[in-house]
């Protein structure tokens, strides 16, 4: 391989020179202070404390080591204080000597380095790559040998062992999992860093190129990601770190960075976390901007994305970055060091994500006052919940209606009993239930855009997703329409048609205080409130319920239940969400059509063919 001199990964010599100059930008001044404080702490205390009863604690240890090393590397490059350099080398020796890199093989009592190449291997490889690349010009022969021996024995050799033959690790070319880029990307970064010093480097880079291609080729034109925004951050962090490193190390533009979906994906987590409030689906509904996002946006010249990232970073400058990785250090290195402002974001106000079929509708961008996200698509993907047809409703920066999230991973989380957990089950989602149960596993909701005078939204057909019962399909038809009305309220219409009479229910969940009335309820947030009015074509009750979160630290959610009073063959249910006001919803059936009318602080009327919820 023909590679440029060190430093040649995504953190360049220009980046290291950049941190030597102070910045008057508040987010960078705050980050600089935290980096200095943390680096000094790391010098004084080499301990890495993790909860060894926790899920995948070896991975947590790897991340904390990466934070140690990259933070001290940044401080070394900023100050020239060799104590940081020497401490990094001691940490590299520790990483080299860890008996187990993998939690999986630790549980199996298999200490062979080549037994696996998993997430911990990927993250440790990236850490070694950054340390070697950033220190290369300061290392003596023995210190270089430490990196070479560690890279070959603990990372590059094992990677080739498990991915270089006919049988490969399950993530290797899998397009829809963060494991792909974390494992492949980490190995690729280390191979690029070591170059000709390791005989395995060229082979590893070739394998990595083959492995990561399906991941980025999977992205459609809008860059949507099926694991949700939390795992987007994880997978894309390592994916972009590798691709940007490859471009810099080889001096050539990478074809995967030329794809439309690769650029478009930078917007995906922003439009599913409006005002910094995550409204995504699946296991990790969390999102905090990471510095790789800034570097990638700068690579593509996306000033709108850079401005939004800056807006969010400034909003939390005092509290610091996420803390999972060396975020403050990377921000100091990668931020373009100029104030970015965007008066308006040229983003779609209503969007159905291509292929994924998740949707959102906002009253405006980049800071909506009313926003709804909608879960269509399939549950046949990693890290999904039984959450088809569910929604989030955001008022300002408060999720007044939300699905119940997963707080922690347990041994049951990734087992055959996964969907018995409250947080992953349909019972914790804002959805429709027939005879007490919601959607089943590995099913699809067909989702289409709706639009007309005064409304925008989506129609979801979840008939097949409701599954089967003792003698056939649960439903002849089950569908939902979710409409933002006049950019001021949200109308949800559910239509259920059954082969045999059954109980039908629609649920909403919130962690805020709820006051129930007769046929309505009010959700009171810390800043705003949401009035919810209910109506039905058959007698129905509005009842409170209480969730049962698995994690003892989380208080129970309140459930707003609209339930048919008796078993029915068919029914139309609807509810209207009115932020910071009041409105009443009513429906009337006449012949083959139904009309839903909203009165009060907002007036609206819509008609549709009753059977099959056809507009």
C-alpha positions, 0 to 999 in steps of 0.5 A: 500500500502506498500511504502518506506519512503519519499522522495519516488517519482522520485526525491530521497534522493540521488538526493537531496544530489546531488544538495548539491555538486557543478558541473563543468559541464557547463550546471549544473553550469549555471542551478545552478545559474539560480535556485538560482536567480529564488528562490530569486526572488520567495521569494521577489515576490509571484505574479503569473502573467498570461494573463487571456485572454489566452487559458487555463490560469489556466493551465499556472498558475498551471505550474508557481506555479509548477516552483515556488515550485520545484525551491524553494524546490531545493534551500531549499534542497541545502542550508537549508535556511528555508525561501524557505520551509516556502514560499512553504507552503504559496504557497500550501495554495494559491493552496488550496484556489484557487476558480477554478483549471480548466479553463473549469469549470471557463468558466462554472461558476462551482466552485465545485472541483469535477466538473472535473479532467483536465490538471490543476488538474493533474499538481497541483496534481503533484506539491503538491506531489513533495512539500509534498514528498520533505518537509515531514521530516520538516513538523509539524502536522498542516502542514501535515494536510494542505497537507492532506486536500488539497489533499483529497478535491481538487485532490484525491476526485475529481479524484475518483468522475469523474473516479471511477464510470461507467462514466469516463472522456474521457481521462481516458483510451484513448491511444493517448492523453497527457491528459491521463498521465497528469491527471492520472499521476498527481493524481497517484503521489499525491496518492503515496506521501500521501500514508496512510495519505489519505484514497483515495490513494490506490483506486486512484493508482489502477485507475491510473494503469488501466488508464495509461496502454493503453497509454504505450501499444499503443506505437509500437516497435519504440515508435512513438507518433501521437500528435507530439514531443511537446505533446510527451514532455508533455504527456511523462513528466507526464507519466514517472514521474508517472512510475518512482515514482511508481517504487521508491515508491513501490520498484518494477519494473513497467511492463510498463517500461519493454515494448520495446516501452516505451524505444524506445519512448525516441528516437522519439522526437530526430529523429524528431528534428534533430540538435534541429530543430523541423520537426514534425507534428501537433499543437505543433511543438516544442521540448526542452529536459526536465530533465525527458528525462534524468532520463528515459534514465538513467533508461534504460541505453541509453548512446546514448540518454543521449549523444544527450540530453547533446549535445543539452543542452550544445548548449543552456546552456546560454539561459536556459531551456524551462521555461515551468516547473521547468526545471533548478531545475529538471536538477540539481536534475536528471542529472547524473553529468558526461560528456557524449559523443557519437561519433556516434548514432546507429540510423536508417538513414531511418525510417518509424515509425511503425503504425504511418507511419511518416517517415524521412531520414537523410544523417547521425546521430546524426547531419545530414547536410540534413534531410527530414521528411514525414507525412504519416498515419492518420489525425484521431488523437488528435492535427492533421492538414490537412498535409498528404504527407507534408514534412520538409527539413532541411539543417544543422539546418535551416528548409528551407522548412517547414509547417506553424505552429500554434502559439497560441490557440484560441477559434476556434482552438478546435471547428468545425471551426478548419480547417478554420484556415490557420495554421491547413488547407491544404493551409499551408502545403507542399502538392498537391492540386487538383482544389484548395483544399488539403486533407480532414478530418479524412483520411489516407495516405498509406505509404511504404519505397522505396530504390534503388541504390543511393536513399532512401525514401517513396511512399505515396498513398493519393488518398482516402485522397483527398476526394470527389467532386460533383459526386465522388472521386476527384482523380483516383490516387494521390501519392507522392514519396519523395527520398533522392538522394545520401545523397546530394539532395531530389527528390519529384515526384507527380503523379495525375490522375483525373476522370475529367479535373482539375487544379493541384498544388504542394506547398512548404512553407518557412519563408526565402527569395526566389528568383524566376527564370523561372522554379526554385527558390532559398531559402536563409537561414541565413547559407545555401541555397536551390536550387529548380528545377521544371519539369512537364509532362504538361505545368506548371508555378512556381509562388510565393504566400504569406501565411496569418498567423492568429497571427499578430506577425508572418510574412507571409510565401512565397509559391513556387507554381507549377501549371498546366497551364490548366486543365488536366486529368493526370500529373506528377510534380516533384521538386528537392531540392539541398542544397548549390548547383544547379541541374536541374530536367527533366522528360520524358514519354515514353510509360507506363514509366516515367524517371526523370533525375537530372543534375548539381552538382548532377547526378541521374536518376530514372524510374517508371511506370507512372500510379499509380507511381509504382517503 
